[in-house]
Structures are given as structure tokens and as C-alpha cells.
Amino acid sequence: MKRSLSIILVLTIVFPIAAFAQGALKIGTVDMQRAFKEYNKTKDAEAKINDARSQAKKEYDDRAEAYKKALDEINSLNKQLDAPALTAEAKTQKAKERDDKIAAIKKMEREINEFSQTRDRQLQEQLMRMREGIVKEITDVVLEKVKTTNMDFVFDKSGVSLNGVPIVLYAPANVDFTNDIITVLNKPGRSTAVSSTQKTAVSPSPTPAKAVKP
């Protein structure tokens, strides 16, 4: 029984290998990460996002500067309150002024935190929508290539398994058609369907710029 199972297993392995040897299956590979990185639309999106980050950082810095100025004013009032020559009436007035500024600066703290969190969340959502849209465009071009060349299987060279091991450990150079995909993507005047989410303006964020990856 064990011998029979072994024979079946060997045949199961040998038949696909024989099919490959006879050229029955047409295999291709594409580096999706490279295609994503070298697609002009990706570069344009990165530039827009970086501009939005810079704009938001300026707004964040303006708020931080106003906060620092308010804090300096509170510290100055505290020093004045410690002055021994200050009359009781003046002390009461300055104490009220200081308390009002403390209440205002606490509100300012909340606004700055909310601003940072909201902008960061909006930008992450925009990045995800942009990435998904571009990956779909690349995938559509790959599938079109598959149909026109009658390929049976296409593997992503940049993909890795759950163990962090490359999915494609080896493939002949002549089966890779990444250059063809990049050429089609960057062809001048190529029409692409742009979804409403891709048209959405990029939301600014005060966080530093990051590279976009697929």
C-alpha cells in the first residue's frame, strides 16, 4: 500500500515537470514592487503627499509657536505675582488673567492633539486608497499582458511568504516581463480609469514624509 502511494506521489510530481519540459505551461514573472515604484503616477502621488505634509507641518508649527508664546505669557504672569511690591488688587487682577490664559492654553493643547491625529488618519486613508488604485491599475496591465500572450501562470517576484522567504526562489530572466509592464504604464497619453477616491485631494499631515510602497 505504501509503495502504491509512493508511486502515485512520484507521478503527481513528474507529470507537471514533464509538462514544463514540453512547454505545455507558459510561466511569467513580474516585480510588482518595482513596477509600483517606477510608475509615474506613483511618483506624482508621492510628490502631492509630500507637499501636503509640508503644508500641514507649517500649520502645526504655527500652532506650536502660538502655544509657546501663550506659555511664556503665563510664566511671565507667575513671576509678576511673586513680586512683593504688587498690591492685592493688582495681584487679584493678574491672577485672573493668568487663570484665563491657563484655560486657553489647555484648550489649545487639545486642538493641537486633535489636529495632529485627524490629519495623520486622513493621510493614512488617502495613502491606502492611492496604493489600492495604483496596484489595481498595474494588475490590470499585467492581466492584459497575460491574455495577449496566453500565459498560464504569473508570479510576483517581489512577493514573500509568511515566513519571510521569497515566493519565487528562482526563475529564468527571459520569463520576467516587468519592463514591458512599466513601459505600458508610463506610455504617454495612456488613458486610465480614475475612481472618485483617487480624485480626492490629499489631506495634509504634520508628520514627516514617508516613501510609498506597494
C-alpha positions as CSV (number, residue, x, y, z in Angstrom):
1,M,0.0,0.0,0.0
2,K,2.8,2.4,0.9
3,R,4.6,1.5,-2.3
4,S,1.5,2.3,-4.3
5,L,1.1,5.7,-2.6
6,S,4.8,6.5,-3.3
7,I,4.3,5.7,-7.0
8,I,1.2,8.0,-7.1
9,L,3.2,10.8,-5.4
10,V,6.1,10.5,-7.8
11,L,3.7,10.5,-10.8
12,T,2.0,13.6,-9.4
13,I,5.3,15.4,-9.2
14,V,6.7,14.1,-12.5
15,F,3.7,14.9,-14.7
16,P,3.9,18.7,-14.0
17,I,7.6,18.7,-14.5
18,A,7.1,16.9,-17.8
19,A,4.5,19.5,-18.8
20,F,7.0,22.2,-18.0
21,A,9.7,20.5,-20.1
22,Q,7.4,20.1,-23.0
23,G,6.4,23.8,-22.9
24,A,2.8,23.0,-22.2
25,L,2.7,25.6,-19.5
26,K,3.7,29.2,-20.1
27,I,5.1,30.9,-17.0
28,G,5.9,34.6,-16.4
29,T,7.2,36.7,-13.5
30,V,6.7,40.4,-12.7
31,D,8.2,42.5,-10.0
32,M,5.2,44.3,-8.7
33,Q,7.1,46.4,-6.2
34,R,9.4,47.7,-8.9
35,A,6.5,48.4,-11.2
36,F,4.8,50.3,-8.4
37,K,7.9,52.3,-7.7
38,E,8.7,53.2,-11.3
39,Y,5.1,54.0,-12.3
40,N,5.0,57.8,-12.9
41,K,1.6,58.0,-11.2
42,T,3.2,56.7,-8.0
43,K,5.9,59.4,-8.2
44,D,3.3,62.1,-8.8
45,A,1.2,60.9,-5.8
46,E,4.3,60.9,-3.6
47,A,5.1,64.5,-4.6
48,K,1.5,65.6,-3.8
49,I,1.5,63.9,-0.5
50,N,4.9,65.4,0.4
51,D,3.6,68.8,-0.5
52,A,0.5,68.3,1.7
53,R,2.7,67.1,4.6
54,S,4.9,70.2,4.3
55,Q,1.8,72.4,4.3
56,A,0.4,70.7,7.3
57,K,3.7,70.8,9.1
58,K,3.7,74.6,8.6
59,E,0.3,74.9,10.1
60,Y,1.3,72.6,13.0
61,D,4.5,74.7,13.6
62,D,2.3,77.9,13.7
63,R,0.1,76.3,16.3
64,A,3.1,75.2,18.3
65,E,4.6,78.7,18.2
66,A,1.3,80.2,19.4
67,Y,1.3,77.7,22.2
68,K,4.9,78.5,23.2
69,K,4.0,82.2,23.2
70,A,1.0,81.6,25.5
71,L,3.1,79.5,27.8
72,D,5.7,82.3,28.1
73,E,3.0,84.8,28.9
74,I,1.7,82.5,31.8
75,N,5.3,82.2,33.1
76,S,5.7,85.9,33.0
77,L,2.5,86.5,35.0
78,N,3.6,83.9,37.6
79,K,6.8,85.9,38.1
80,Q,4.8,89.2,38.4
81,L,2.6,87.5,41.0
82,D,5.6,86.7,43.1
83,A,6.7,90.4,43.2
84,P,6.4,91.6,46.8
85,A,5.6,95.2,45.8
86,L,2.4,94.1,43.9
87,T,-0.8,95.4,45.5
88,A,-3.6,93.0,46.5
89,E,-5.9,94.4,43.8
90,A,-3.2,94.1,41.1
91,K,-2.4,90.6,42.3
92,T,-6.1,89.6,42.0
93,Q,-6.3,91.0,38.5
94,K,-3.1,89.3,37.3
95,A,-4.1,86.0,38.9
96,K,-7.4,86.1,37.0
97,E,-5.5,87.0,33.8
98,R,-3.2,84.0,34.4
99,D,-6.0,81.6,35.1
100,D,-7.8,82.7,31.9
101,K,-4.6,82.1,29.9
102,I,-4.2,78.7,31.5
103,A,-7.7,77.7,30.5
104,A,-7.0,78.9,26.9
105,I,-3.7,77.1,26.7
106,K,-5.4,73.8,27.8
107,K,-7.9,74.2,25.0
108,M,-5.0,74.9,22.6
109,E,-3.3,71.7,23.7
110,R,-6.5,69.7,22.9
111,E,-6.8,71.4,19.5
112,I,-3.2,70.7,18.6
113,N,-3.5,67.0,19.5
114,E,-6.8,66.7,17.6
115,F,-5.3,68.4,14.6
116,S,-2.3,66.0,14.5
117,Q,-4.4,62.8,15.0
118,T,-7.0,63.9,12.4
119,R,-4.5,64.9,9.7
120,D,-2.5,61.7,10.2
121,R,-5.5,59.5,10.0
122,Q,-6.8,61.3,6.9
123,L,-3.4,60.9,5.2
124,Q,-3.1,57.2,6.0
125,E,-6.6,56.7,4.5
126,Q,-5.6,58.6,1.4
127,L,-2.3,56.7,1.1
128,M,-4.3,53.4,1.3
129,R,-6.7,54.5,-1.4
130,M,-3.9,55.7,-3.6
131,R,-2.0,52.5,-3.2
132,E,-5.0,50.3,-3.9
133,G,-5.9,52.3,-7.0
134,I,-2.4,52.1,-8.5
135,V,-1.9,48.4,-7.6
136,K,-5.2,47.7,-9.4
137,E,-4.0,49.6,-12.5
138,I,-0.8,47.6,-12.6
139,T,-2.6,44.4,-12.1
140,D,-5.0,45.2,-15.0
141,V,-2.0,45.8,-17.2
142,V,-0.4,42.5,-16.1
143,L,-3.7,40.6,-16.8
144,E,-3.9,42.2,-20.2
145,K,-0.4,41.0,-21.0
146,V,-1.3,37.5,-19.7
147,K,-4.3,37.4,-22.1
148,T,-2.4,38.6,-25.2
149,T,0.5,36.2,-24.6
150,N,-1.6,33.2,-23.4
151,M,0.3,32.8,-20.1
152,D,-0.8,30.0,-17.7
153,F,0.8,31.3,-14.5
154,V,2.4,34.7,-13.4
155,F,4.3,35.1,-10.2
156,D,5.2,38.3,-8.3
157,K,9.0,38.3,-7.9
158,S,8.8,40.8,-5.0
159,G,6.3,38.7,-3.0
160,V,7.4,36.9,0.2
161,S,5.8,34.0,2.1
162,L,4.5,34.2,5.7
163,N,8.0,33.0,6.8
164,G,9.6,36.0,5.0
165,V,11.0,33.7,2.2
166,P,10.8,34.9,-1.4
167,I,7.9,33.1,-3.1
168,V,9.9,32.9,-6.4
169,L,13.3,31.4,-5.4
170,Y,14.5,31.1,-9.0
171,A,13.2,31.9,-12.4
172,P,14.9,32.4,-15.8
173,A,15.5,36.0,-16.7
174,N,13.6,35.6,-20.0
175,V,10.3,34.9,-18.3
176,D,10.3,38.3,-16.5
177,F,8.2,40.9,-18.2
178,T,8.4,43.7,-15.6
179,N,10.0,46.1,-18.2
180,D,7.1,45.6,-20.5
181,I,4.6,46.4,-17.8
182,I,6.4,49.6,-16.8
183,T,6.7,50.7,-20.4
184,V,2.9,50.3,-20.9
185,L,2.1,52.1,-17.6
186,N,4.3,55.1,-18.4
187,K,3.2,55.3,-22.1
188,P,2.4,59.0,-22.9
189,G,-1.3,59.5,-23.3
190,R,-2.3,56.2,-21.8
191,S,-5.9,56.5,-20.6
192,T,-6.7,55.1,-17.1
193,A,-9.9,54.9,-15.2
194,V,-9.7,57.1,-12.1
195,S,-12.1,56.4,-9.3
196,S,-13.6,59.1,-7.2
197,T,-11.4,58.0,-4.3
198,Q,-8.3,58.6,-6.3
199,K,-9.6,62.1,-7.3
200,T,-9.9,63.0,-3.6
201,A,-7.5,65.7,-2.6
202,V,-4.7,64.6,-0.4
203,S,-5.2,65.5,3.3
204,P,-2.2,67.2,4.9
205,S,-0.4,65.8,8.0
206,P,2.2,67.2,10.3
207,T,4.1,64.0,10.3
208,P,7.3,63.6,8.3
209,A,7.1,62.4,4.7
210,K,7.3,58.6,4.1
211,A,8.1,56.6,1.0
212,V,5.1,55.0,-0.7
213,K,5.3,51.2,-1.1
214,P,3.1,48.8,-2.7
